[in-house]
Amino acid sequence: MFVKSGSRILLLHTPPLASRNEIFKKMASQSKTNTLLIGRSCIGKSTFKHILADPTQTSGSFKSSSQTEFPLLEQYSVPRTDIILNIIDTSDLFQQTKTSSPFPDIATIMQLIDSYIRLKVTQLHFVCSCILLETKVNIYDLHIVHKLL
């Protein structure tokens, strides 16, 4: 989870154990949790999602390439619980080209929302902003997270 500090820099927020336990209890009571993965293309959103299913799996290639062409919803069940984790990979929502704006336009965001509704996702519980530390966090990454807050 991220919080906005007075200096307008996003910092990692570690809630106290009681708060974390409340979050897990809420997740368990809802049984379905929807998590949205956002970030630039080729950042590792799909890789993160696949690691949840099988941490030992490797793609065989360490070359960065975009795997997702459109918003994709996959369900994962947590063993020995009733929790189902729906993970939505946003594909090229925040893709930047030399001629385009680095931020998604309203039409793109509305198409994404429409695709979630078709997938019967009407509520988001978590938003996971994925960044690649090798390329460093830039102003566009911060603006995307700020826009969603």
N, CA, C and O atoms as a GROMACS GRO file, in nm:
protein
  596
    1MET      N    1   0.083  -0.117   0.000
    1MET     CA    2   0.000   0.000   0.000
    1MET      C    3   0.088   0.124   0.000
    1MET      O    4   0.196   0.124   0.060
    2PHE      N    5   0.044   0.227  -0.066
    2PHE     CA    6   0.119   0.351  -0.072
    2PHE      C    7   0.033   0.463  -0.014
    2PHE      O    8  -0.089   0.463  -0.025
    3VAL      N    9   0.100   0.557   0.048
    3VAL     CA   10   0.032   0.676   0.098
    3VAL      C   11   0.107   0.798   0.048
    3VAL      O   12   0.226   0.791   0.018
    4LYS      N   13   0.037   0.908   0.038
    4LYS     CA   14   0.098   1.032  -0.008
    4LYS      C   15   0.148   1.110   0.113
    4LYS      O   16   0.071   1.135   0.206
    5SER      N   17   0.274   1.146   0.112
    5SER     CA   18   0.329   1.222   0.224
    5SER      C   19   0.319   1.371   0.195
    5SER      O   20   0.279   1.410   0.085
    6GLY      N   21   0.354   1.454   0.292
    6GLY     CA   22   0.350   1.598   0.274
    6GLY      C   23   0.442   1.647   0.164
    6GLY      O   24   0.418   1.752   0.106
    7SER      N   25   0.548   1.571   0.136
    7SER     CA   26   0.642   1.613   0.032
    7SER      C   27   0.600   1.564  -0.106
    7SER      O   28   0.674   1.577  -0.203
    8ARG      N   29   0.482   1.507  -0.115
    8ARG     CA   30   0.425   1.458  -0.240
    8ARG      C   31   0.505   1.344  -0.302
    8ARG      O   32   0.499   1.322  -0.423
    9ILE      N   33   0.580   1.272  -0.221
    9ILE     CA   34   0.650   1.152  -0.266
    9ILE      C   35   0.574   1.034  -0.210
    9ILE      O   36   0.532   1.035  -0.094
   10LEU      N   37   0.556   0.932  -0.291
   10LEU     CA   38   0.485   0.814  -0.245
   10LEU      C   39   0.581   0.725  -0.168
   10LEU      O   40   0.690   0.693  -0.215
   11LEU      N   41   0.541   0.687  -0.050
   11LEU     CA   42   0.622   0.604   0.037
   11LEU      C   43   0.550   0.474   0.069
   11LEU      O   44   0.427   0.469   0.072
   12LEU      N   45   0.628   0.371   0.093
   12LEU     CA   46   0.571   0.244   0.135
   12LEU      C   47   0.514   0.260   0.275
   12LEU      O   48   0.581   0.311   0.365
   13HIS      N   49   0.391   0.218   0.292
   13HIS     CA   50   0.323   0.229   0.420
   13HIS      C   51   0.307   0.090   0.478
   13HIS      O   52   0.246   0.004   0.415
   14THR      N   53   0.361   0.068   0.596
   14THR     CA   54   0.347  -0.061   0.663
   14THR      C   55   0.249  -0.043   0.777
   14THR      O   56   0.284   0.011   0.882
   15PRO      N   57   0.125  -0.089   0.757
   15PRO     CA   58   0.026  -0.073   0.864
   15PRO      C   59   0.060  -0.162   0.983
   15PRO      O   60   0.130  -0.262   0.968
   16PRO      N   61   0.012  -0.126   1.101
   16PRO     CA   62   0.036  -0.210   1.218
   16PRO      C   63  -0.028  -0.347   1.198
   16PRO      O   64  -0.118  -0.364   1.116
   17LEU      N   65   0.020  -0.443   1.274
   17LEU     CA   66  -0.028  -0.581   1.262
   17LEU      C   67  -0.179  -0.590   1.274
   17LEU      O   68  -0.242  -0.668   1.202
   18ALA      N   69  -0.239  -0.512   1.364
   18ALA     CA   70  -0.385  -0.514   1.380
   18ALA      C   71  -0.455  -0.475   1.251
   18ALA      O   72  -0.555  -0.536   1.213
   19SER      N   73  -0.403  -0.372   1.182
   19SER     CA   74  -0.463  -0.330   1.055
   19SER      C   75  -0.448  -0.437   0.948
   19SER      O   76  -0.542  -0.463   0.873
   20ARG      N   77  -0.330  -0.499   0.942
   20ARG     CA   78  -0.309  -0.606   0.843
   20ARG      C   79  -0.403  -0.723   0.870
   20ARG      O   80  -0.459  -0.781   0.776
   21ASN      N   81  -0.421  -0.757   0.997
   21ASN     CA   82  -0.512  -0.867   1.030
   21ASN      C   83  -0.655  -0.833   0.990
   21ASN      O   84  -0.729  -0.920   0.944
   22GLU      N   85  -0.695  -0.705   1.006
   22GLU     CA   86  -0.828  -0.662   0.963
   22GLU      C   87  -0.845  -0.678   0.813
   22GLU      O   88  -0.950  -0.720   0.765
   23ILE      N   89  -0.740  -0.643   0.737
   23ILE     CA   90  -0.745  -0.657   0.591
   23ILE      C   91  -0.764  -0.804   0.554
   23ILE      O   92  -0.847  -0.835   0.469
   24PHE      N   93  -0.687  -0.894   0.616
   24PHE     CA   94  -0.699  -1.036   0.584
   24PHE      C   95  -0.835  -1.092   0.624
   24PHE      O   96  -0.891  -1.176   0.554
   25LYS      N   97  -0.888  -1.046   0.738
   25LYS     CA   98  -1.022  -1.089   0.778
   25LYS      C   99  -1.127  -1.044   0.677
   25LYS      O  100  -1.218  -1.119   0.642
   26LYS      N  101  -1.112  -0.919   0.631
   26LYS     CA  102  -1.206  -0.866   0.532
   26LYS      C  103  -1.197  -0.946   0.402
   26LYS      O  104  -1.299  -0.977   0.340
   27MET      N  105  -1.073  -0.978   0.360
   27MET     CA  106  -1.055  -1.058   0.239
   27MET      C  107  -1.123  -1.194   0.255
   27MET      O  108  -1.190  -1.242   0.164
   28ALA      N  109  -1.105  -1.256   0.372
   28ALA     CA  110  -1.163  -1.388   0.395
   28ALA      C  111  -1.315  -1.383   0.398
   28ALA      O  112  -1.381  -1.476   0.351
   29SER      N  113  -1.371  -1.275   0.452
   29SER     CA  114  -1.517  -1.266   0.460
   29SER      C  115  -1.579  -1.238   0.323
   29SER      O  116  -1.692  -1.277   0.298
   30GLN      N  117  -1.504  -1.171   0.234
   30GLN     CA  118  -1.557  -1.141   0.101
   30GLN      C  119  -1.544  -1.259   0.008
   30GLN      O  120  -1.621  -1.271  -0.088
   31SER      N  121  -1.450  -1.344   0.031
   31SER     CA  122  -1.416  -1.462  -0.046
   31SER      C  123  -1.366  -1.432  -0.187
   31SER      O  124  -1.292  -1.513  -0.243
   32LYS      N  125  -1.402  -1.319  -0.247
   32LYS     CA  126  -1.346  -1.281  -0.376
   32LYS      C  127  -1.282  -1.144  -0.363
   32LYS      O  128  -1.345  -1.049  -0.314
   33THR      N  129  -1.158  -1.134  -0.405
   33THR     CA  130  -1.085  -1.009  -0.397
   33THR      C  131  -1.037  -0.973  -0.537
   33THR      O  132  -0.972  -1.054  -0.603
   34ASN      N  133  -1.067  -0.852  -0.581
   34ASN     CA  134  -1.027  -0.805  -0.714
   34ASN      C  135  -0.908  -0.712  -0.702
   34ASN      O  136  -0.914  -0.611  -0.631
   35THR      N  137  -0.800  -0.746  -0.772
   35THR     CA  138  -0.678  -0.668  -0.770
   35THR      C  139  -0.646  -0.622  -0.911
   35THR      O  140  -0.643  -0.703  -1.003
   36LEU      N  141  -0.622  -0.493  -0.928
   36LEU     CA  142  -0.588  -0.435  -1.057
   36LEU      C  143  -0.438  -0.412  -1.064
   36LEU      O  144  -0.382  -0.345  -0.977
   37LEU      N  145  -0.372  -0.467  -1.167
   37LEU     CA  146  -0.229  -0.446  -1.189
   37LEU      C  147  -0.212  -0.335  -1.292
   37LEU      O  148  -0.263  -0.346  -1.404
   38ILE      N  149  -0.142  -0.229  -1.255
   38ILE     CA  150  -0.116  -0.120  -1.350
   38ILE      C  151   0.034  -0.099  -1.361
   38ILE      O  152   0.110  -0.137  -1.273
   39GLY      N  153   0.075  -0.037  -1.470
   39GLY     CA  154   0.215  -0.006  -1.492
   39GLY      C  155   0.244  -0.001  -1.640
   39GLY      O  156   0.161  -0.038  -1.723
   40ARG      N  157   0.364   0.047  -1.672
   40ARG     CA  158   0.402   0.058  -1.813
   40ARG      C  159   0.417  -0.080  -1.875
   40ARG      O  160   0.427  -0.181  -1.805
   41SER      N  161   0.419  -0.084  -2.008
   41SER     CA  162   0.438  -0.210  -2.080
   41SER      C  163   0.577  -0.267  -2.050
   41SER      O  164   0.672  -0.194  -2.023
   42CYS      N  165   0.586  -0.399  -2.056
   42CYS     CA  166   0.712  -0.472  -2.036
   42CYS      C  167   0.771  -0.450  -1.897
   42CYS      O  168   0.893  -0.454  -1.880
   43ILE      N  169   0.687  -0.427  -1.798
   43ILE     CA  170   0.734  -0.398  -1.663
   43ILE      C  171   0.734  -0.524  -1.577
   43ILE      O  172   0.805  -0.531  -1.477
   44GLY      N  173   0.654  -0.625  -1.616
   44GLY     CA  174   0.651  -0.751  -1.542
   44GLY      C  175   0.518  -0.782  -1.476
   44GLY      O  176   0.513  -0.864  -1.385
   45LYS      N  177   0.409  -0.717  -1.518
   45LYS     CA  178   0.277  -0.742  -1.457
   45LYS      C  179   0.234  -0.887  -1.479
   45LYS      O  180   0.190  -0.954  -1.386
   46SER      N  181   0.248  -0.935  -1.602
   46SER     CA  182   0.208  -1.073  -1.632
   46SER      C  183   0.300  -1.172  -1.562
   46SER      O  184   0.254  -1.277  -1.515
   47THR      N  185   0.428  -1.140  -1.554
   47THR     CA  186   0.524  -1.228  -1.485
   47THR      C  187   0.486  -1.238  -1.338
   47THR      O  188   0.487  -1.348  -1.281
   48PHE      N  189   0.453  -1.125  -1.275
   48PHE     CA  190   0.410  -1.124  -1.135
   48PHE      C  191   0.290  -1.216  -1.116
   48PHE      O  192   0.283  -1.293  -1.020
   49LYS      N  193   0.195  -1.207  -1.209
   49LYS     CA  194   0.073  -1.287  -1.202
   49LYS      C  195   0.106  -1.436  -1.214
   49LYS      O  196   0.050  -1.518  -1.142
   50HIS      N  197   0.197  -1.471  -1.306
   50HIS     CA  198   0.233  -1.612  -1.326
   50HIS      C  199   0.312  -1.669  -1.208
   50HIS      O  200   0.303  -1.788  -1.180
   51ILE      N  201   0.389  -1.585  -1.141
   51ILE     CA  202   0.465  -1.630  -1.024
   51ILE      C  203   0.370  -1.673  -0.913
   51ILE      O  204   0.402  -1.765  -0.837
   52LEU      N  205   0.254  -1.608  -0.903
   52LEU     CA  206   0.156  -1.649  -0.801
   52LEU      C  207   0.110  -1.792  -0.824
   52LEU      O  208   0.090  -1.868  -0.729
   53ALA      N  209   0.093  -1.829  -0.951
   53ALA     CA  210   0.046  -1.964  -0.983
   53ALA      C  211   0.157  -2.067  -0.965
   53ALA      O  212   0.132  -2.175  -0.912
   54ASP      N  213   0.279  -2.034  -1.009
   54ASP     CA  214   0.390  -2.129  -0.999
   54ASP      C  215   0.521  -2.051  -0.987
   54ASP      O  216   0.575  -2.006  -1.088
   55PRO      N  217   0.572  -2.036  -0.865
   55PRO     CA  218   0.694  -1.958  -0.845
   55PRO      C  219   0.818  -2.018  -0.912
   55PRO      O  220   0.918  -1.949  -0.929
   56THR      N  221   0.813  -2.145  -0.949
   56THR     CA  222   0.928  -2.210  -1.012
   56THR      C  223   0.928  -2.197  -1.163
   56THR      O  224   1.028  -2.230  -1.228
   57GLN      N  225   0.819  -2.149  -1.220
   57GLN     CA  226   0.807  -2.138  -1.365
   57GLN      C  227   0.890  -2.022  -1.418
   57GLN      O  228   0.889  -1.912  -1.362
   58THR      N  229   0.963  -2.048  -1.527
   58THR     CA  230   1.035  -1.940  -1.597
   58THR      C  231   0.993  -1.944  -1.742
   58THR      O  232   0.957  -2.049  -1.795
   59SER      N  233   0.998  -1.830  -1.806
   59SER     CA  234   0.955  -1.822  -1.945
   59SER      C  235   1.060  -1.876  -2.041
   59SER      O  236   1.031  -1.897  -2.158
   60GLY      N  237   1.183  -1.898  -1.993
   60GLY     CA  238   1.289  -1.945  -2.080
   60GLY      C  239   1.363  -1.829  -2.145
   60GLY      O  240   1.472  -1.848  -2.200
   61SER      N  241   1.306  -1.711  -2.140
   61SER     CA  242   1.368  -1.592  -2.199
   61SER      C  243   1.366  -1.481  -2.096
   61SER      O  244   1.267  -1.459  -2.028
   62PHE      N  245   1.477  -1.412  -2.087
   62PHE     CA  246   1.483  -1.300  -1.994
   62PHE      C  247   1.470  -1.167  -2.067
   62PHE      O  248   1.498  -1.061  -2.012
   63LYS      N  249   1.426  -1.175  -2.192
   63LYS     CA  250   1.404  -1.055  -2.272
   63LYS      C  251   1.268  -0.997  -2.237
   63LYS      O  252   1.169  -1.070  -2.227
   64SER      N  253   1.263  -0.867  -2.218
   64SER     CA  254   1.137  -0.801  -2.184
   64SER      C  255   1.052  -0.783  -2.308
   64SER      O  256   1.093  -0.718  -2.405
   65SER      N  257   0.933  -0.841  -2.305
   65SER     CA  258   0.839  -0.822  -2.417
   65SER      C  259   0.698  -0.825  -2.362
   65SER      O  260   0.669  -0.895  -2.266
   66SER      N  261   0.611  -0.748  -2.424
   66SER     CA  262   0.473  -0.739  -2.379
   66SER      C  263   0.399  -0.867  -2.414
   66SER      O  264   0.397  -0.909  -2.529
   67GLN      N  265   0.337  -0.930  -2.312
   67GLN     CA  266   0.265  -1.055  -2.332
   67GLN      C  267   0.115  -1.034  -2.343
   67GLN      O  268   0.044  -1.120  -2.397
   68THR      N  269   0.064  -0.923  -2.294
   68THR     CA  270  -0.079  -0.902  -2.282
   68THR      C  271  -0.126  -0.800  -2.384
   68THR      O  272  -0.072  -0.690  -2.392
   69GLU      N  273  -0.227  -0.836  -2.463
   69GLU     CA  274  -0.275  -0.747  -2.568
   69GLU      C  275  -0.402  -0.672  -2.527
   69GLU      O  276  -0.432  -0.568  -2.586
   70PHE      N  277  -0.476  -0.722  -2.429
   70PHE     CA  278  -0.599  -0.659  -2.385
   70PHE      C  279  -0.618  -0.693  -2.238
   70PHE      O  280  -0.557  -0.788  -2.189
   71PRO      N  281  -0.702  -0.617  -2.165
   71PRO     CA  282  -0.721  -0.647  -2.023
   71PRO      C  283  -0.762  -0.792  -2.002
   71PRO      O  284  -0.851  -0.844  -2.069
   72LEU      N  285  -0.697  -0.855  -1.908
   72LEU     CA  286  -0.716  -0.997  -1.885
   72LEU      C  287  -0.745  -1.022  -1.738
   72LEU      O  288  -0.675  -0.968  -1.651
   73LEU      N  289  -0.846  -1.101  -1.708
   73LEU     CA  290  -0.879  -1.136  -1.571
   73LEU      C  291  -0.849  -1.284  -1.551
   73LEU      O  292  -0.896  -1.368  -1.627
   74GLU      N  293  -0.770  -1.314  -1.448
   74GLU     CA  294  -0.743  -1.453  -1.413
   74GLU      C  295  -0.775  -1.472  -1.266
   74GLU      O  296  -0.754  -1.383  -1.185
   75GLN      N  297  -0.826  -1.591  -1.233
   75GLN     CA  298  -0.863  -1.621  -1.095
   75GLN      C  299  -0.762  -1.718  -1.034
   75GLN      O  300  -0.719  -1.814  -1.098
   76TYR      N  301  -0.726  -1.691  -0.910
   76TYR     CA  302  -0.638  -1.777  -0.833
   76TYR      C  303  -0.707  -1.808  -0.702
   76TYR      O  304  -0.767  -1.720  -0.641
   77SER      N  305  -0.700  -1.933  -0.658
   77SER     CA  306  -0.757  -1.967  -0.528
   77SER      C  307  -0.643  -1.982  -0.428
   77SER      O  308  -0.536  -2.031  -0.463
   78VAL      N  309  -0.668  -1.941  -0.306
   78VAL     CA  310  -0.569  -1.952  -0.200
   78VAL      C  311  -0.592  -2.087  -0.132
   78VAL      O  312  -0.701  -2.111  -0.079
   79PRO      N  313  -0.491  -2.176  -0.132
   79PRO     CA  314  -0.509  -2.310  -0.075
   79PRO      C  315  -0.558  -2.306   0.070
   79PRO      O  316  -0.518  -2.220   0.148
   80ARG      N  317  -0.643  -2.400   0.103
   80ARG     CA  318  -0.700  -2.420   0.237
   80ARG      C  319  -0.782  -2.301   0.287
   80ARG      O  320  -0.800  -2.284   0.407
   81THR      N  321  -0.832  -2.219   0.194
   81THR     CA  322  -0.922  -2.109   0.230
   81THR      C  323  -1.031  -2.101   0.124
   81THR      O  324  -1.028  -2.172   0.024
   82ASP      N  325  -1.129  -2.014   0.148
   82ASP     CA  326  -1.233  -1.990   0.049
   82ASP      C  327  -1.204  -1.866  -0.036
   82ASP      O  328  -1.290  -1.820  -0.110
   83ILE      N  329  -1.082  -1.813  -0.024
   83ILE     CA  330  -1.049  -1.688  -0.093
   83ILE      C  331  -1.018  -1.714  -0.240
   83ILE      O  332  -0.940  -1.803  -0.274
   84ILE      N  333  -1.080  -1.634  -0.326
   84ILE     CA  334  -1.050  -1.634  -0.468
   84ILE      C  335  -0.995  -1.497  -0.502
   84ILE      O  336  -1.058  -1.395  -0.473
   85LEU      N  337  -0.877  -1.494  -0.562
   85LEU     CA  338  -0.811  -1.370  -0.598
   85LEU      C  339  -0.824  -1.349  -0.748
   85LEU      O  340  -0.769  -1.425  -0.827
   86ASN      N  341  -0.899  -1.245  -0.787
   86ASN     CA  342  -0.912  -1.208  -0.928
   86ASN      C  343  -0.806  -1.104  -0.958
   86ASN      O  344  -0.803  -0.997  -0.896
   87ILE      N  345  -0.718  -1.134  -1.054
   87ILE     CA  346  -0.613  -1.039  -1.090
   87ILE      C  347  -0.640  -0.990  -1.231
   87ILE      O  348  -0.655  -1.070  -1.324
   88ILE      N  349  -0.645  -0.858  -1.247
   88ILE     CA  350  -0.673  -0.796  -1.376
   88ILE      C  351  -0.544  -0.732  -1.426
   88ILE      O  352  -0.492  -0.640  -1.365
   89ASP      N  353  -0.494  -0.783  -1.538
   89ASP     CA  354  -0.374  -0.730  -1.602
   89ASP      C  355  -0.418  -0.627  -1.705
   89ASP      O  356  -0.498  -0.659  -1.793
   90THR      N  357  -0.367  -0.504  -1.695
   90THR     CA  358  -0.420  -0.394  -1.777
   90THR      C  359  -0.356  -0.379  -1.914
   90THR      O  360  -0.392  -0.286  -1.986
   91SER      N  361  -0.265  -0.463  -1.951
   91SER     CA  362  -0.197  -0.458  -2.081
   91SER      C  363  -0.139  -0.320  -2.108
   91SER      O  364  -0.066  -0.267  -2.025
   92ASP      N  365  -0.171  -0.261  -2.223
   92ASP     CA  366  -0.107  -0.137  -2.266
   92ASP      C  367  -0.182  -0.011  -2.225
   92ASP      O  368  -0.178   0.088  -2.298
   93LEU      N  369  -0.250  -0.012  -2.112
   93LEU     CA  370  -0.325   0.106  -2.069
   93LEU      C  371  -0.234   0.227  -2.055
   93LEU      O  372  -0.273   0.338  -2.091
   94PHE      N  373  -0.113   0.207  -2.004
   94PHE     CA  374  -0.022   0.320  -1.981
   94PHE      C  375   0.096   0.318  -2.077
   94PHE      O  376   0.203   0.369  -2.045
   95GLN      N  377   0.076   0.259  -2.195
   95GLN     CA  378   0.181   0.255  -2.297
   95GLN      C  379   0.206   0.395  -2.351
   95GLN      O  380   0.112   0.470  -2.378
   96GLN      N  381   0.332   0.428  -2.368
   96GLN     CA  382   0.369   0.560  -2.419
   96GLN      C  383   0.444   0.544  -2.550
   96GLN      O  384   0.537   0.464  -2.559
   97THR      N  385   0.405   0.621  -2.650
   97THR     CA  386   0.480   0.628  -2.775
   97THR      C  387   0.530   0.771  -2.791
   97THR      O  388   0.493   0.859  -2.714
   98LYS      N  389   0.614   0.793  -2.892
   98LYS     CA  390   0.670   0.928  -2.910
   98LYS      C  391   0.563   1.030  -2.945
   98LYS      O  392   0.579   1.149  -2.915
   99THR      N  393   0.454   0.986  -3.008
   99THR     CA  394   0.350   1.081  -3.050
   99THR      C  395   0.233   1.088  -2.954
   99THR      O  396   0.149   1.177  -2.967
  100SER      N  397   0.225   0.996  -2.859
  100SER     CA  398   0.109   0.994  -2.770
  100SER      C  399   0.143   1.053  -2.633
  100SER      O  400   0.259   1.068  -2.596
  101SER      N  401   0.038   1.086  -2.562
  101SER     CA  402   0.052   1.135  -2.425
  101SER      C  403   0.092   1.018  -2.337
  101SER      O  404   0.050   0.905  -2.363
  102PRO      N  405   0.172   1.041  -2.232
  102PRO     CA  406   0.209   0.932  -2.143
  102PRO      C  407   0.094   0.887  -2.054
  102PRO      O  408   0.106   0.784  -1.986
  103PHE      N  409  -0.014   0.961  -2.052
  103PHE     CA  410  -0.127   0.927  -1.965
  103PHE      C  411  -0.244   0.879  -2.050
  103PHE      O  412  -0.265   0.929  -2.160
  104PRO      N  413  -0.319   0.782  -2.001
  104PRO     CA  414  -0.432   0.731  -2.079
  104PRO      C  415  -0.541   0.836  -2.095
  104PRO      O  416  -0.565   0.917  -2.005
  105ASP      N  417  -0.607   0.833  -2.210
  105ASP     CA  418  -0.717   0.927  -2.230
  105ASP      C  419  -0.846   0.868  -2.172
  105ASP      O  420  -0.851   0.750  -2.137
  106ILE      N  421  -0.948   0.950  -2.163
  106ILE     CA  422  -1.074   0.909  -2.103
  106ILE      C  423  -1.136   0.792  -2.179
  106ILE      O  424  -1.190   0.700  -2.116
  107ALA      N  425  -1.129   0.793  -2.311
  107ALA     CA  426  -1.188   0.685  -2.392
  107ALA      C  427  -1.123   0.551  -2.358
  107ALA      O  428  -1.192   0.450  -2.348
  108THR      N  429  -0.991   0.550  -2.341
  108THR     CA  430  -0.920   0.426  -2.307
  108THR      C  431  -0.962   0.376  -2.170
  108THR      O  432  -0.985   0.257  -2.151
  109ILE      N  433  -0.971   0.467  -2.074
  109ILE     CA  434  -1.012   0.429  -1.939
  109ILE      C  435  -1.155   0.376  -1.940
  109ILE      O  436  -1.185   0.277  -1.871
  110MET      N  437  -1.244   0.439  -2.016
  110MET     CA  438  -1.383   0.393  -2.024
  110MET      C  439  -1.391   0.254  -2.089
  110MET      O  440  -1.472   0.172  -2.047
  111GLN      N  441  -1.309   0.228  -2.190
  111GLN     CA  442  -1.306   0.095  -2.251
  111GLN      C  443  -1.261  -0.009  -2.149
  111GLN      O  444  -1.315  -0.119  -2.145
  112LEU      N  445  -1.163   0.027  -2.068
  112LEU     CA  446  -1.114  -0.064  -1.966
  112LEU      C  447  -1.224  -0.093  -1.863
  112LEU      O  448  -1.245  -0.209  -1.827
  113ILE      N  449  -1.292   0.010  -1.818
  113ILE     CA  450  -1.402  -0.008  -1.722
  113ILE      C  451  -1.512  -0.095  -1.783
  113ILE      O  452  -1.566  -0.183  -1.716
  114ASP      N  453  -1.544  -0.071  -1.909
  114ASP     CA  454  -1.644  -0.152  -1.979
  114ASP      C  455  -1.602  -0.299  -1.985
  114ASP      O  456  -1.685  -0.388  -1.967
  115SER      N  457  -1.474  -0.323  -2.009
  115SER     CA  458  -1.428  -0.463  -2.015
  115SER      C  459  -1.438  -0.529  -1.878
  115SER      O  460  -1.467  -0.648  -1.870
  116TYR      N  461  -1.414  -0.454  -1.768
  116TYR     CA  462  -1.430  -0.509  -1.634
  116TYR      C  463  -1.575  -0.546  -1.607
  116TYR      O  464  -1.603  -0.651  -1.549
  117ILE      N  465  -1.666  -0.459  -1.649
  117ILE     CA  466  -1.808  -0.487  -1.627
  117ILE      C  467  -1.848  -0.613  -1.702
  117ILE      O  468  -1.924  -0.696  -1.650
  118ARG      N  469  -1.798  -0.629  -1.825
  118ARG     CA  470  -1.827  -0.751  -1.901
  118ARG      C  471  -1.769  -0.874  -1.832
  118ARG      O  472  -1.825  -0.983  -1.843
  119LEU      N  473  -1.658  -0.857  -1.760
  119LEU     CA  474  -1.598  -0.966  -1.685
  119LEU      C  475  -1.663  -0.981  -1.547
  119LEU      O  476  -1.620  -1.064  -1.466
  120LYS      N  477  -1.766  -0.901  -1.520
  120LYS     CA  478  -1.841  -0.902  -1.394
  120LYS      C  479  -1.756  -0.855  -1.275
  120LYS      O  480  -1.778  -0.897  -1.161
  121VAL      N  481  -1.660  -0.768  -1.302
  121VAL     CA  482  -1.582  -0.706  -1.196
  121VAL      C  483  -1.639  -0.566  -1.175
  121VAL      O  484  -1.616  -0.476  -1.256
  122THR      N  485  -1.714  -0.549  -1.069
  122THR     CA  486  -1.778  -0.420  -1.044
  122THR      C  487  -1.715  -0.347  -0.926
  122THR      O  488  -1.756  -0.237  -0.891
  123GLN      N  489  -1.615  -0.410  -0.864
  123GLN     CA  490  -1.553  -0.352  -0.745
  123GLN      C  491  -1.404  -0.387  -0.746
  123GLN      O  492  -1.368  -0.501  -0.773
  124LEU      N  493  -1.318  -0.290  -0.717
  124LEU     CA  494  -1.175  -0.315  -0.703
  124LEU      C  495  -1.138  -0.304  -0.556
  124LEU      O  496  -1.173  -0.206  -0.490
  125HIS      N  497  -1.067  -0.405  -0.505
  125HIS     CA  498  -1.026  -0.403  -0.365
  125HIS      C  499  -0.883  -0.353  -0.349
  125HIS      O  500  -0.851  -0.287  -0.250
  126PHE      N  501  -0.798  -0.384  -0.446
  126PHE     CA  502  -0.658  -0.342  -0.440
  126PHE      C  503  -0.613  -0.295  -0.577
  126PHE      O  504  -0.659  -0.347  -0.679
  127VAL      N  505  -0.523  -0.197  -0.580
  127VAL     CA  506  -0.458  -0.153  -0.703
  127VAL      C  507  -0.308  -0.170  -0.680
  127VAL      O  508  -0.252  -0.112  -0.587
  128CYS      N  509  -0.246  -0.249  -0.765
  128CYS     CA  510  -0.103  -0.277  -0.752
  128CYS      C  511  -0.030  -0.205  -0.865
  128CYS      O  512  -0.047  -0.238  -0.982
  129SER      N  513   0.051  -0.106  -0.830
  129SER     CA  514   0.128  -0.032  -0.930
  129SER      C  515   0.264  -0.099  -0.945
  129SER      O  516   0.343  -0.103  -0.850
  130CYS      N  517   0.291  -0.151  -1.063
  130CYS     CA  518   0.415  -0.224  -1.089
  130CYS      C  519   0.518  -0.131  -1.151
  130CYS      O  520   0.489  -0.059  -1.247
  131ILE      N  521   0.639  -0.134  -1.096
  131ILE     CA  522   0.748  -0.053  -1.150
  131ILE      C  523   0.871  -0.141  -1.163
  131ILE      O  524   0.883  -0.243  -1.094
  132LEU      N  525   0.961  -0.102  -1.251
  132LEU     CA  526   1.087  -0.172  -1.269
  132LEU      C  527   1.196  -0.081  -1.213
  132LEU      O  528   1.221   0.027  -1.267
  133LEU      N  529   1.262  -0.125  -1.107
  133LEU     CA  530   1.359  -0.039  -1.040
  133LEU      C  531   1.481  -0.010  -1.127
  133LEU      O  532   1.549   0.091  -1.106
  134GLU      N  533   1.510  -0.097  -1.224
  134GLU     CA  534   1.624  -0.072  -1.313
  134GLU      C  535   1.602   0.053  -1.398
  134GLU      O  536   1.698   0.125  -1.427
  135THR      N  537   1.478   0.078  -1.438
  135THR     CA  538   1.449   0.195  -1.520
  135THR      C  539   1.411   0.316  -1.435
  135THR      O  540   1.388   0.425  -1.488
  136LYS      N  541   1.406   0.295  -1.306
  136LYS     CA  542   1.375   0.400  -1.208
  136LYS      C  543   1.230   0.447  -1.219
  136LYS      O  544   1.166   0.436  -1.323
  137VAL      N  545   1.182   0.500  -1.109
  137VAL     CA  546   1.047   0.556  -1.105
  137VAL      C  547   1.055   0.695  -1.166
  137VAL      O  548   1.140   0.776  -1.128
  138ASN      N  549   0.965   0.723  -1.260
  138ASN     CA  550   0.966   0.857  -1.318
  138ASN      C  551   0.836   0.929  -1.286
  138ASN      O  552   0.747   0.873  -1.222
  139ILE      N  553   0.826   1.052  -1.329
  139ILE     CA  554   0.710   1.136  -1.298
  139ILE      C  555   0.580   1.076  -1.352
  139ILE      O  556   0.475   1.095  -1.292
  140TYR      N  557   0.587   1.003  -1.465
  140TYR     CA  558   0.467   0.942  -1.523
  140TYR      C  559   0.413   0.831  -1.433
  140TYR      O  560   0.292   0.817  -1.417
  141ASP      N  561   0.504   0.751  -1.374
  141ASP     CA  562   0.461   0.646  -1.282
  141ASP      C  563   0.389   0.706  -1.162
  141ASP      O  564   0.284   0.658  -1.121
  142LEU      N  565   0.446   0.812  -1.107
  142LEU     CA  566   0.385   0.878  -0.991
  142LEU      C  567   0.252   0.941  -1.027
  142LEU      O  568   0.157   0.937  -0.948
  143HIS      N  569   0.244   1.000  -1.148
  143HIS     CA  570   0.119   1.063  -1.191
  143HIS      C  571   0.008   0.959  -1.208
  143HIS      O  572  -0.107   0.986  -1.173
  144ILE      N  573   0.041   0.842  -1.260
  144ILE     CA  574  -0.058   0.735  -1.279
  144ILE      C  575  -0.116   0.693  -1.144
  144ILE      O  576  -0.237   0.681  -1.129
  145VAL      N  577  -0.028   0.671  -1.045
  145VAL     CA  578  -0.074   0.632  -0.912
  145VAL      C  579  -0.156   0.744  -0.850
  145VAL      O  580  -0.261   0.719  -0.790
  146HIS      N  581  -0.110   0.867  -0.864
  146HIS     CA  582  -0.182   0.983  -0.809
  146HIS      C  583  -0.320   0.996  -0.871
  146HIS      O  584  -0.417   1.027  -0.802
  147LYS      N  585  -0.331   0.972  -1.003
  147LYS     CA  586  -0.460   0.980  -1.072
  147LYS      C  587  -0.559   0.878  -1.016
  147LYS      O  588  -0.679   0.906  -1.005
  148LEU      N  589  -0.509   0.760  -0.983
  148LEU     CA  590  -0.597   0.655  -0.931
  148LEU      C  591  -0.639   0.679  -0.787
  148LEU      O  592  -0.744   0.633  -0.744
  149LEU      N  593  -0.557   0.752  -0.712
  149LEU     CA  594  -0.592   0.782  -0.573
  149LEU      C  595  -0.702   0.884  -0.572
  149LEU      O  596  -0.749   0.924  -0.465
   0.00000   0.00000   0.00000
